[in-house]
Amino acid sequence: MPFAKVYPLYVQKAERKQRTKAEVDQIIRWLTGYGQAGLQRQIDRGRDVETFFAQAPAVNPNAALIKGVVCGVRVEEVDDPLMQRIRWLDKLIDELAKGRAMEKILRR
């Protein structure tokens, strides 16, 4: 699935809860190491989710601190690295939509 199809859903989820696209972008950049221009290029090029994560400059070392449940699955117990990264991002966007402070979302 193209990341460009998933990305607007993340933004919509955040905006429904009075959060912003900029905050979604900040979370994605924090997790993946993309800069804003690199993130936008990936979206514009229609990269699939697997390629999006495979080409990510550097997964944040604090991503391992992301814990919790997404769709009934504990993110820290997911064995497949790609699926774990997808679940990490889902979890971070869920936290944003629930009103959690950015400093806590970004595990600072």
Secondary structure, 3 states (H helix, E strand, C coil): CEHHHHHHHHHHHHHHCCCCHHHHHHHHHHHHCCCHHHHHHHHHCCCEHHHHHHCCCCCCHHHHHCCCEECCEEHHHCCCHHHHHHHHHHHHHHHHHCCCCHHHHCCC
